Amino acid sequence: MPGLYLYTSNRLERLVDALAQVLSEPLGSPFSPEIIVVQSRGMERWLRMELARRHGICANVDFPFPNALVKTICSTVLPDSPLDSRYDKSVMVWRIMAVLPDLISRPEFKEVKDYLSQRPGDERLYQLSKHIASCLDQYLIYRPEMILRWEKGRGNHWQAVLWRHIAYESEPVHWPRASKLLRDQIKKGSARGRAVPQRICIFGISSLPPYHIGILGEVAKITTVKFFVLNPSMEYWFDIISEQKVEKIIREQRGDYHVPEMLHLETGNSLLASMGHLGKDFISLIMAFDPIEYTLFEEPDSDSLLGAIQSDILKLRETSASGSRPLNLPQMDKSISIHSCHSPLREMEVLHDNLLEVIEQEKGVMPKDIVVMAPDISIYAPFINAVFGSRIDGPRGIPYSIADRGYRKFGQLAPALLHLFEFPDSRFPVSQVLSFLERDPVKKRYDLRDADIDAIRKLVSHTRVSWGVDDKMKQDFLLPPTKENTWEFCMERLLLGHALPSDGSTLFKSILPFDDVEGEGAALVGKFASFITTLVRVATSLAEPTTLEAWYWRLMRLSEELFSPDENSAQEYEVLRDIFSRLRSYQGDSGFTGRVSFKVIKNYLEAQLEEAGLSGGYLNKGVTFCSILPMRSIPFKVICLVGMNHSAYPRQSKRLAFDLMAARPRKGDRSRRNDDRFLFLEAILSARKRLIISYVGQNERDNSPIPPSPLVSELVDYLDRNFLIKGETPSKYIIFKHRLHPFSAPYFEPGSNLFTYFDENLAAARMASQTRQKPFTFFNEELPAPNEQIGEISVEELERFLANPVKYILRQRLGIGFRREVPLPKDEEPVLLRGLDDYHVSQSILAAKAETSFTADPYSLLKAQGALPHGNVGKVQYADREREINRFLEELKQITTGEEPRWIEVDLTIRGCRVYGKVGEFYPPGLVHYRYARIRAKDHLRVWLHHLLVHASEIGSAVYSSYIVGKKERWVYHPPDLPLEYLEHIVEIYLLGLRRPIKLFPETSFAYMEKLARSGDPGAAINRAQKIWEGTRYNSGEGDDDHLKLCFGEEIPIDREFKKVADMIVSPILRFREKL
């Protein structure tokens, strides 16, 4: 029968029982669906499972949201006056954009005009229009009488004037007018006989606007409306106020009213009074319609701390308020635990251990009985996957799913689309272009693999792109129109390299063809060229403002040109197409025909994609991770609240300065802060066995304390006032202060309240506790001798070995190499030649001048490579380097006497091995090696090897010296006394180095021996070697080499072998060389 019914309980399970009983009474027609209003799809999924559990099936049930239900009711009762969709918030945004520019010259709009003039452009206009539309949408629901008053011409506020201009008719059918028309129809009896649902159930909703409650109250006159509401207390609690409010009232009073009793102020239960404001207002609004009430309260088990709190709230009592002694629990209680951690990652690690303990100790608790909620789950999603995802296949893995992930951050196509919108006003920097290419939908569109991306990075690096599409773009940025280091420069070099053979020095119309484009590389260059061409064209089109409908077609085209969805992103692709299509409908509904920039469309897409989320994840499988959202009062055996940080929760309401509701709030108005306080209370009431709370409570750097959410502090204060555990305050037992690392000693000490389930943490703790660790060893034993007989050794092999013996054995014997990511050029073109750029230019000039066969102009070649700064700056710096190189060559000529060099063939037998190859460069005075850079240890080793080979061969009968010339230093090597013996040492070390890593580290070994030779102090020599091995904050050390790390770990392996090898190889060098 028609009427308004209210079912209340402190347990959602009892409300489901009542709902199931109601649904067991059939409707008039078997084809009529049951209507159950919910406010989240998570609640719908839970209800379907619960009803199916009770009835065996849940079918022919619709679960609309409140707005959808009210719209359906209005369209049914008012078929001739349906709700006008043009008053939807999303449409009003564009309507406001259409009319606001024409109004800002009026005096009422002065503050609006001042705001818009601060940053001209349509982006600011769109953002303001969006905020205004949001306010107007709230007024329609929460201040309907104000809207109706404005429409009658009352009110001179600029928002009233604006509303009268965006209203389409004299009496538009929006929410306020629909409510009036509906009441009139019901009062006249005209609504009877219309297809209004026979029964409407509203389940598990914590708050509704007064407007919606009013509509449902009116509809209850012609049909059955049943509310199923979670009520924390069985007592009348609608007059209680929080302790903070009591203190404020007392402060404002004068005279003798200085105690709460005199003012008849009651807190009842302080947690309920502080956190229950939202629920109190909601139930009060329903009670105003005098519903038929059914109370279904259930006494919780008060043996635990959690149950005792729930019981106190249910009975509206508090031990401390009554003057009684705190309740003393005789044993340790684990129903509530609060964990202070150093970071979100540590929160997840601690949570994983705690959930393992819960599943192990709590009978009947399965992963599906656990929910983990955070203020913003997107912040925690990477850490959830890092901890829970990495362990899911192990023996202690916990299945899980993550809900409430928006496409904007966690999709594939959406982030790529938003990335694309960064290009229209960008300089096309190399990092931005390649990071866009690396996105999965783009790679799939151009059929690129990860190996292809690596190859493209190398091409881009070698062609020296920095930024800019072409010379015209540089001119647009008020720079000289130079083509070097642009994408056009890159593409010309790559495509010409495919079309023409290149020797690396021949220019074609000032273009240097790239000399490594053939075979599969040519196909890859073709794909890359297609991508760059399309990206530039699309970005150029995005920069042109156009209408909303034109933007729809533009977005549809570009999504097909640049993206290719796979099976995992097919649904996301459909969501994107729907978001695009709304633009076309907005233009028709709002009448806005103006052109908007890409910045406006980007703002629109960001907002839409933030709301559009990945489907599934809630009650899907295992532990559910989700955001703390309204209507998440579903009961779970274990509820975990993470991220309960002081600044994060409760979330602050960001009221706009022109929000007229904020100036005069009313009962039923939404408040983000009150929502969050009630959600926290619902979490306490909905946990059946455990409530686990964590927050970042310690600074990672200095371990200083960070306070938790005020709500957590309130809960702890409440517990300490009202309860004791073994005679002490509960906070001593339920608050756990965790360590920075999961392998810290307290996690393994007997009697500690900290623990971990993972063996790797124990192993790490044992290693950390050892006072002296065993040296790291990659080679446990020597390798067998190579299968082939080592009878011949080339000079080149010995050179490579001496340069890095450890790298040599890893590559030659084990085939182990380390993949180095090709460094990209910087996003800015070179302005000053430094570092490797300076080295490349100098070496190119040196090679061109030292080699008589080199005919190309080095300046033109370097310019065509993109290696020089642009314009006169580049010319000046080139001239400086050329002048320095000429001076260097003159100094070199003093040694070489200007003669042409020659190479000498050597062929010796050393320790039973044939050592053969060429040594050089040989001049009349002897061997001369040079490099226009700092002389390194490996250079000295190479010269020493050649020096010994010359003196051990037949030509060594003449007295020759060897020279090594660097940028700032010159050395001479005098004839050695025992060249064959020293060569035998090198070959001996080489043969041994084929079986195990030899502790010869050129830079470190030289530093050790040089310091030892100068000071005679072994300790000082070791310290010097340590510095070279470790490096500085500005320069990497020799120990940073991946090959050395693999074999010896982080610590420098200074031992007897290191010293012996250094003495054997380096000591003779120091004796026979002399600095000039």
Residue pairs with C-beta under 8 A, 6 or more apart in sequence:
1 224
2 220
2 221
2 222
2 223
2 224
3 220
3 224
3 225
3 291
3 292
4 216
4 217
4 220
4 225
4 227
4 286
4 289
4 290
4 291
4 292
5 224
5 225
5 226
5 227
5 291
5 292
5 293
5 294
6 226
6 227
6 229
6 283
6 286
6 287
6 291
6 292
6 293
6 294
7 15
7 18
7 19
7 226
7 227
7 228
7 229
7 293
7 294
7 296
8 229
8 230
8 231
8 283
8 293
8 294
8 295
8 296
8 297
9 15
9 18
9 230
9 231
9 295
9 296
9 297
9 298
10 230
10 231
10 232
10 233
10 234
10 297
10 298
10 300
10 310
10 313
10 314
10 685
11 296
11 297
11 298
11 635
12 204
12 230
12 633
12 634
12 635
12 686
13 50
13 635
14 296
14 297
14 298
15 203
15 204
15 228
15 229
15 230
15 296
16 47
16 50
16 51
16 54
17 54
17 296
18 228
18 294
18 296
19 36
19 47
19 51
19 201
19 203
19 228
20 50
20 51
20 54
20 55
22 199
22 201
22 226
23 34
23 51
23 55
23 61
23 201
24 55
27 34
27 198
27 199
28 198
31 60
32 197
32 198
33 60
33 61
33 62
34 60
34 61
34 62
34 199
34 201
35 62
35 64
35 69
35 197
35 199
35 200
35 201
36 47
36 61
36 62
36 63
36 201
36 202
36 203
37 63
37 64
37 65
37 66
37 69
37 200
37 201
37 202
37 203
37 205
38 44
38 47
38 63
38 65
38 203
38 204
38 205
38 631
39 65
39 66
39 204
39 205
39 630
39 631
40 629
40 630
40 631
40 632
41 618
42 403
42 618
42 619
42 626
42 631
42 632
42 634
43 203
43 204
43 631
43 634
44 63
45 618
45 619
46 619
46 634
47 58
47 63
47 203
47 204
48 58
48 61
48 63
49 58
49 619
51 58
51 61
52 58
64 72
66 202
66 205
66 208
66 212
67 212
69 200
70 212
70 215
70 216
71 83
73 182
73 196
73 215
73 219
74 82
74 83
74 178
74 182
74 215
75 82
75 83
76 194
76 195
76 196
77 182
77 185
77 186
77 191
77 194
77 196
77 219
78 173
78 178
78 181
78 182
78 185
79 194
81 173
81 178
81 181
82 173
83 173
83 174
83 175
83 178
84 168
84 172
84 173
84 174
85 91
85 589
86 92
86 95
86 168
86 589
86 590
87 140
87 172
87 174
87 175
88 137
89 133
89 134
89 136
89 137
90 133
90 582
90 586
91 586
91 589
91 590
92 133
92 136
92 137
92 166
92 590
93 126
93 129
93 130
93 133
93 586
93 590
94 129
94 548
94 586
94 587
94 589
94 590
94 592
95 166
95 590
95 591
95 592
96 129
96 132
96 133
96 162
96 166
97 122
97 125
97 126
97 129
97 590
97 592
97 594
97 596
98 590
98 591
98 592
98 593
98 594
99 162
99 165
99 166
100 112
100 125
100 128
100 129
100 132
100 162
101 125
103 109
103 158
103 161
103 162
103 165
104 112
104 113
104 116
105 113
106 158
106 161
108 156
108 157
108 158
108 161
109 158
109 161
111 158
111 658
112 128
112 158
115 124
115 128
116 124
116 125
116 128
118 124
121 597
121 599
122 545
122 596
122 597
122 599
122 600
123 597
123 599
123 600
123 603
126 596
126 600
126 603
126 604
127 603
130 603
130 607
131 656
132 159
132 162
132 658
134 656
135 159
135 656
135 658
135 659
135 660
135 661
136 159
136 163
138 659
138 661
138 670
139 146
139 147
139 660
139 661
140 147
140 174
140 175
140 176
141 175
141 209
141 211
141 212
142 209
142 210
142 211
142 661
142 666
142 668
142 669
142 670
143 660
143 661
144 175
144 176
144 179
144 211
145 176
146 155
146 660
147 163
147 174
147 176
148 176
148 177
148 180
149 155
150 159
150 160
150 163
150 164
151 163
151 164
151 167
151 170
151 171
151 172
153 164
154 160
157 660
159 658
159 660
171 177
173 181
175 211
179 211
179 214
179 215
182 191
182 215
182 218
182 219
183 218
185 191
186 218
186 219
186 221
186 222
191 222
192 222
196 219
196 222
196 223
197 223
198 223
198 224
199 223
199 224
199 226
200 216
200 219
200 223
200 224
200 225
200 226
201 226
201 228
202 208
202 216
202 225
202 226
202 227
202 228
203 228
204 228
204 229
204 230
204 631
204 633
204 634
205 227
205 229
205 282
205 631
206 229
206 230
206 278
206 279
206 282
206 630
206 631
206 633
206 678
206 682
207 278
207 279
207 281
207 282
207 630
207 668
207 670
207 675
207 678
208 282
208 285
209 668
209 670
210 285
210 666
210 667
210 668
213 285
213 286
213 289
213 668
216 225
217 225
217 289
219 225
220 289
227 286
227 291
229 282
229 283
229 286
230 279
230 633
230 682
230 685
231 279
231 283
231 297
232 272
232 276
232 279
232 313
232 314
232 681
232 685
233 268
233 269
233 272
233 313
233 314
233 315
233 316
234 295
234 297
234 314
234 315
234 316
235 268
235 315
235 316
237 268
237 269
237 272
237 273
237 276
237 280
237 316
238 280
238 283
238 284
239 266
240 266
240 267
240 268
240 269
240 272
240 273
240 316
241 249
241 265
241 266
241 267
241 273
242 267
242 270
242 273
242 274
243 267
243 270
243 273
243 274
244 274
245 273
246 260
246 265
246 267
249 263
249 265
250 257
250 258
250 259
250 260
250 263
253 263
256 262
257 263
260 266
260 267
267 273
267 318
267 321
268 316
268 317
268 318
268 321
269 312
269 313
269 316
269 317
269 318
269 321
270 318
270 321
270 714
270 718
271 309
271 312
271 313
271 681
271 684
271 714
271 715
271 718
272 313
272 316
272 681
274 677
274 714
275 677
275 678
275 680
275 681
275 711
275 714
276 677
276 678
276 681
277 674
277 677
277 678
278 671
278 674
278 675
278 677
278 678
279 678
279 681
281 667
281 668
282 668
284 667
285 667
285 668
297 314
299 311
299 314
300 307
300 310
300 311
300 314
301 307
302 308
302 310
302 311
304 333
304 335
305 329
305 333
305 335
305 336
305 719
305 723
305 725
305 730
305 734
306 335
306 336
306 684
306 687
306 689
306 690
306 691
307 335
308 327
308 329
308 723
309 336
309 684
309 718
309 719
310 684
310 685
312 318
312 319
312 722
313 681
313 684
313 685
318 718
318 721
318 722
319 325
319 326
319 327
319 721
319 722
319 723
320 326
320 721
320 722
326 721
326 722
326 723
326 724
327 722
327 723
327 724
328 723
328 724
328 725
328 726
328 727
329 723
329 724
329 725
329 726
329 730
330 726
331 725
331 726
332 725
332 726
332 733
333 725
333 730
333 733
333 734
334 361
334 690
335 689
335 690
335 691
336 690
336 691
336 693
336 719
336 730
336 734
337 354
337 690
337 691
337 692
337 693
337 734
337 736
338 693
338 694
338 695
338 708
338 712
338 716
338 734
338 735
338 736
339 347
339 350
339 351
339 354
339 692
339 693
339 694
339 695
339 735
339 736
339 738
340 694
340 695
340 696
340 697
340 698
340 705
340 708
340 735
340 736
340 737
340 738
341 347
341 350
341 694
341 695
341 696
341 697
341 698
341 738
342 696
342 698
342 699
342 700
342 703
342 738
342 739
342 740
343 696
343 700
344 379
344 380
344 383
344 642
344 643
344 696
345 383
345 386
345 387
346 738
346 740
346 742
347 380
347 383
347 642
347 643
347 694
347 695
347 696
348 380
348 383
348 384
348 386
348 387
348 388
348 642
349 387
349 742
350 694
350 736
350 738
351 372
351 387
351 640
351 642
351 692
351 694
352 387
352 388
352 391
352 398
352 757
353 742
353 755
353 756
353 757
353 758
354 640
354 692
355 367
355 370
355 398
355 623
355 638
355 640
356 396
356 398
356 757
357 755
357 757
358 365
358 370
358 638
358 689
358 690
358 692
359 365
359 366
359 367
359 398
362 637
362 638
362 689
362 690
364 637
365 637
365 638
365 689
367 398
367 399
367 400
367 622
367 623
368 619
368 621
368 622
368 623
368 624
369 636
369 637
369 638
370 623
370 624
370 636
370 637
370 638
370 639
370 640
371 623
371 624
371 625
371 626
371 632
371 634
371 636
371 638
371 639
371 640
372 623
372 624
372 625
372 626
372 640
372 641
372 642
373 625
373 626
373 627
373 628
373 632
373 639
373 640
373 641
373 642
373 683
374 380
374 625
374 626
374 627
374 628
374 641
374 642
374 643
375 627
375 628
375 643
375 644
375 648
375 649
375 651
375 676
376 627
376 643
376 648
377 402
377 403
377 404
377 405
377 625
377 626
377 627
378 404
378 405
378 406
378 409
378 410
378 627
379 643
380 625
380 642
380 643
381 402
381 405
381 410
381 625
384 400
384 402
384 625
385 402
388 397
388 398
388 400
388 623
391 397
391 398
391 758
392 398
392 399
392 400
396 757
396 758
398 622
398 623
399 621
399 622
399 623
400 621
400 622
400 623
400 624
400 625
401 616
401 617
401 618
401 620
401 621
401 622
401 623
401 624
401 625
402 617
402 625
402 626
403 613
403 616
403 617
403 618
403 620
403 624
403 625
403 626
403 627
404 613
404 617
404 618
404 626
404 627
404 629
405 613
405 614
405 617
406 609
406 610
406 611
406 612
406 613
406 614
407 413
407 414
407 572
407 575
407 609
407 612
407 613
407 614
408 414
408 415
408 418
408 606
408 609
408 610
409 415
410 614
411 569
411 572
411 609
411 614
412 439
412 440
412 441
412 565
412 566
412 568
412 569
412 572
413 441
413 559
413 563
413 565
413 569
413 572
413 573
413 576
414 572
414 576
414 605
414 609
414 612
415 439
416 436
416 439
416 440
416 441
416 442
416 562
416 563
417 559
417 563
417 576
417 605
418 602
418 605
418 606
418 609
419 435
419 436
419 439
420 436
420 538
420 539
420 542
420 558
420 562
421 542
421 598
421 601
421 602
421 605
422 432
423 432
423 436
423 535
423 538
423 539
423 542
424 539
424 540
424 542
424 543
424 598
425 543
426 432
427 467
427 468
427 473
427 477
427 827
428 467
428 468
428 469
428 473
428 487
428 536
428 539
429 466
429 467
429 827
430 460
430 465
430 466
430 467
430 824
430 825
430 826
430 827
431 824
431 827
432 827
433 487
433 532
433 535
434 453
434 456
434 457
434 460
434 824
436 442
436 535
437 443
437 446
437 448
437 453
437 456
437 531
438 453
440 566
440 569
441 562
441 563
441 564
441 565
441 566
441 569
442 531
442 562
442 563
443 449
443 453
444 563
444 564
444 565
444 566
445 561
445 562
445 563
445 564
446 527
446 528
446 530
446 531
447 527
448 456
448 527
452 524
452 527
454 821
454 822
455 521
455 524
456 524
456 528
457 821
457 822
457 824
458 822
459 490
459 494
459 514
459 524
459 525
459 528
460 490
460 824
460 825
461 822
461 823
461 824
461 825
462 514
462 516
463 489
463 490
463 493
463 494
463 514
463 866
464 484
464 485
464 490
464 825
464 865
464 866
464 867
465 485
465 486
465 487
465 489
465 490
465 825
465 866
466 485
466 486
466 825
466 826
466 827
466 828
466 829
466 830
467 485
467 486
467 827
467 828
467 829
468 474
468 477
468 485
468 486
468 487
469 486
469 487
469 488
469 536
470 483
470 486
470 487
470 488
471 481
471 482
471 483
471 486
471 488
472 481
473 486
474 480
474 481
474 482
474 486
475 481
480 870
480 871
482 870
482 871
483 489
484 829
484 863
484 866
484 868
484 870
485 825
485 829
485 830
485 866
485 870
487 532
487 536
489 866
491 529
491 532
492 511
493 511
493 512
493 513
493 514
494 514
494 517
494 525
494 528
494 529
495 525
495 529
496 508
496 511
496 513
496 514
497 513
497 514
497 515
497 516
497 517
497 525
498 517
498 518
498 522
498 525
499 513
500 508
500 513
501 513
502 512
502 513
502 514
502 515
503 515
504 512
504 515
505 512
505 854
505 855
505 856
505 861
506 512
506 513
506 856
507 856
507 860
507 861
507 864
510 860
510 864
511 864
512 861
512 864
512 865
517 525
534 561
534 562
535 562
538 558
538 561
538 562
541 554
541 558
542 554
542 558
542 598
543 598
545 595
545 596
545 597
545 598
546 554
546 595
546 596
547 587
547 593
547 594
547 595
547 596
548 583
548 584
548 586
548 587
548 592
548 596
549 583
549 584
549 587
551 580
551 583
551 596
551 601
552 580
552 581
552 583
552 584
555 580
555 583
555 601
556 577
556 580
559 573
559 576
559 577
559 580
563 573
565 572
565 573
571 615
572 614
575 612
579 605
579 608
579 609
579 612
582 608
583 601
583 604
586 592
587 593
617 624
617 625
617 626
618 624
618 626
626 632
628 641
628 649
628 676
628 679
628 683
629 679
630 675
630 679
632 679
632 682
633 682
633 685
633 686
634 686
635 686
635 687
635 688
636 686
636 687
636 688
637 687
637 688
637 689
637 690
638 687
638 688
638 689
638 690
638 691
638 692
639 683
639 686
639 687
639 690
639 691
639 692
640 691
640 692
640 693
640 694
641 680
641 683
641 691
641 692
641 693
641 694
642 693
642 694
642 695
643 649
643 694
643 695
643 696
644 693
644 694
644 695
644 708
644 709
644 711
644 712
645 695
645 696
645 706
645 708
645 709
646 695
646 706
646 707
646 708
646 709
646 710
648 709
649 676
649 680
649 709
649 711
650 672
650 673
650 675
650 676
650 677
650 680
650 709
650 710
650 711
651 672
651 673
651 676
652 672
652 673
653 671
653 672
653 673
654 672
655 662
656 662
661 669
665 671
676 711
677 711
680 711
683 691
684 691
684 715
693 708
693 712
693 715
695 706
695 708
695 709
695 712
696 706
697 705
697 706
697 707
697 708
697 737
698 704
698 705
698 706
698 737
698 738
698 740
699 705
699 706
700 740
703 740
707 713
716 730
716 731
716 734
716 735
719 729
719 730
719 731
719 734
720 729
720 730
720 731
723 729
723 730
724 730
725 732
725 733
726 733
736 753
736 754
738 754
739 746
739 747
739 754
741 764
742 756
742 758
742 761
743 756
743 761
743 762
743 764
743 765
743 768
744 765
745 765
745 768
745 769
746 752
746 754
747 754
747 755
747 756
747 761
747 765
748 756
748 762
748 765
756 762
767 773
775 1048
775 1049
775 1051
775 1053
776 1048
776 1049
776 1050
776 1051
778 997
778 1046
778 1047
778 1048
779 996
779 997
779 1047
782 995
782 996
783 809
783 813
783 814
783 994
783 995
783 996
784 995
785 994
785 995
786 813
786 994
790 913
790 991
790 994
791 912
791 913
791 914
792 913
792 914
792 915
792 916
793 913
793 914
793 915
793 916
793 987
793 990
794 915
794 916
794 917
795 906
795 915
795 916
795 917
795 918
795 919
795 945
795 946
795 949
796 917
797 990
798 915
798 945
798 986
798 987
798 990
799 942
799 945
800 808
801 808
801 990
801 993
802 938
802 941
802 942
802 945
802 986
802 1000
802 1002
802 1065
803 938
803 941
803 942
803 1002
804 938
804 1002
804 1041
804 1043
805 989
805 993
805 997
805 998
805 1000
806 997
806 998
806 1001
806 1041
806 1043
806 1044
806 1047
806 1048
807 1041
807 1043
808 993
809 993
809 994
809 995
809 996
809 997
809 998
810 816
810 817
810 997
810 1043
810 1046
810 1047
811 817
812 994
813 994
816 1043
816 1046
818 1042
818 1043
829 866
829 869
829 870
830 837
830 867
830 868
830 869
831 869
831 873
832 869
832 877
833 841
833 868
833 869
833 877
833 881
837 867
838 881
839 933
840 867
841 862
841 867
841 868
841 877
841 878
841 881
842 881
842 884
842 885
842 932
842 933
843 932
843 933
844 858
844 861
844 862
844 867
845 858
845 862
845 878
845 881
845 882
845 885
846 885
846 888
846 889
846 932
847 854
848 854
848 856
848 858
848 861
849 858
849 885
849 886
849 889
850 889
858 882
859 868
859 875
859 878
862 868
862 878
863 874
868 874
868 877
868 878
869 877
885 932
888 932
888 965
888 967
891 965
891 970
892 928
892 930
892 965
895 923
895 925
895 928
895 963
895 965
895 970
896 923
896 925
896 928
897 923
897 924
897 925
899 923
899 924
901 920
901 921
901 922
901 923
901 928
902 920
902 921
902 922
903 918
903 919
903 920
903 921
903 922
904 918
904 919
904 920
904 922
904 950
904 953
904 955
905 916
905 917
905 918
906 915
906 916
906 917
906 918
906 919
906 949
906 950
906 952
906 953
907 914
907 915
907 916
907 953
908 914
908 915
908 916
908 949
908 952
908 953
908 983
909 915
910 952
910 980
910 983
910 984
910 987
911 984
911 987
911 988
911 991
913 987
913 991
915 949
915 983
915 987
919 927
919 946
919 949
919 950
920 927
920 946
921 927
921 928
921 929
922 928
922 950
925 960
925 961
925 963
926 950
926 960
926 961
926 962
926 963
927 943
927 946
927 947
927 950
927 960
927 962
927 963
928 962
928 963
928 964
928 965
929 939
929 942
929 943
929 946
929 962
929 963
929 964
929 965
930 964
930 965
930 966
931 939
931 965
931 966
931 967
932 966
932 967
933 966
933 967
934 966
934 967
934 968
934 969
935 964
935 966
935 969
935 971
936 1002
936 1003
937 1002
937 1003
937 1005
937 1006
938 1002
939 964
939 966
940 964
940 971
940 1006
940 1069
940 1073
941 1002
941 1065
941 1069
943 962
943 964
943 971
943 973
944 973
944 1068
944 1069
944 1073
945 986
946 962
947 962
947 973
947 976
947 979
947 1072
948 976
948 979
948 982
948 983
948 986
949 979
949 983
950 956
950 960
950 962
951 960
951 975
951 976
951 979
952 979
952 980
952 983
956 975
956 979
959 975
960 975
961 972
961 973
961 974
961 975
962 972
962 973
963 970
963 971
963 972
963 973
964 970
964 971
964 973
969 1075
970 1075
970 1076
971 1073
971 1074
971 1075
971 1076
972 1073
972 1074
972 1076
973 1072
973 1073
973 1074
974 1072
974 1073
974 1074
975 1072
976 982
976 1068
976 1072
982 1068
985 1064
985 1065
986 1065
989 998
989 1000
989 1061
989 1064
989 1065
992 998
993 1000
997 1047
997 1048
998 1057
998 1061
999 1048
999 1053
999 1055
999 1057
999 1058
999 1061
1000 1061
1000 1062
1000 1065
1001 1029
1001 1038
1001 1044
1001 1058
1002 1038
1003 1028
1003 1038
1004 1025
1004 1028
1004 1029
1004 1038
1004 1039
1004 1052
1005 1025
1005 1058
1005 1061
1005 1062
1005 1065
1005 1066
1006 1066
1007 1024
1007 1025
1007 1027
1007 1028
1008 1021
1008 1022
1008 1024
1008 1025
1008 1054
1008 1058
1008 1059
1008 1062
1008 1066
1009 1021
1009 1062
1009 1063
1009 1066
1009 1067
1009 1070
1010 1024
1010 1070
1011 1017
1011 1020
1011 1021
1011 1024
1011 1025
1012 1018
1012 1020
1012 1021
1013 1067
1013 1070
1015 1021
1022 1054
1025 1052
1025 1054
1026 1052
1026 1054
1027 1037
1028 1037
1028 1038
1029 1037
1029 1038
1029 1039
1029 1052
1030 1037
1030 1039
1030 1052
1031 1037
1031 1038
1031 1039
1031 1040
1038 1044
1039 1045
1039 1048
1039 1050
1039 1052
